[in-house]
Amino acid sequence: MKVILRQDIPDMGKAGQTIEVKTGYGRNFLLPRNLAISATKANLKAIGEIEKQSQIRERKKRREAERTNCTGGRPCYCLAICPLPPSLAA
């Protein structure tokens, strides 16, 4: 049985990872405790979209952190003297 983990489980995998488990373990332990969801086509597609959104948010956070770091915590609006590449500074 294939399942998608909803939480990190030691010795098994991380949240969002698709793993193969024995049917009884998945049906009697993981699914009732909301530790995993069954890996249907719809669930796999939904997880893919969630991962994309998560990556976009992470990239945006990283860009913002880099932009505030160039001025010591204040937002960076410089264009000519900024140590960051122009794509990150503006």
N, C-alpha and C positions, 0 to 999 in steps of 0.2 A: 504494500500500500504506500503510495506517495503522499506526503503531507508537507505543508509549508509551516515552518516554525513561527510562532507569534512572539516568542520570548527566547532569550539565550538559554540553552540547556547544556550544562556541563557534559562533556564527553559525547555530545550529540551534534550540536551545531549552533549557529547564531540566528537571531531573529531575521526572517525573510528568506532563509535558506530552504531549498526544497530537498528533502531527504527521503530515503526509502526505509520503512519500518515494517515489522511484522503486523499483520492485519489486527490481531487481538490487542497488541500494545497500542496501536493507533486508536482503535475504536473504544477500548476500555479505559485507557489512561490519558493519552494526549488530548483527544477531542473533548471529552467531558470536562476536563480541567481548563479548557481554553488555552492550552499550551501550543496547539497547532490547529490548522484547518486543512481539510482535504484538498489535494492538488488537482482541482478540476480546471478545465480550460479557462473558464470565467475568472476563477480565483487567481490563476497564474497571470492573466492579463491585468487584473486589478493590482496585484502585487507589483507588476512591472511599472504601472503608472505611478504607484506610490513611491517606488524607488527613484523614478525619474524626478518627481517633485522634490523628494528628499535631497537628491544631488543638486538640484537647482538652488534650493534653500541654503545648502552647505556652501556652494560656490558664492552665493550672494553674501553670506556671513563672512567668508574668508576675504572677499574683496573689500567689504566694509572695514574689517579689522586691519587690513593692510593700509587702507586709505587713512584711517585714524592714527596708525602708528607712525606715519611719516611726519606728523606735526606734534607728536607727544600727547595724543589723546583728543585733540581738537579735529574736527572734520577738515580735510584737505581740499582746498579750492584753487591751489596754485597750478599754473600750467607751464611756466618757464623754468622754475628752479627746483621742481619736485624730483626727489631721488627715485620715484617710482616711474615705471613706463607710462606714457600718456594714456594708454587704455585703462589703467588702474587709477590714475590720479584724477581724472575728470569724472 
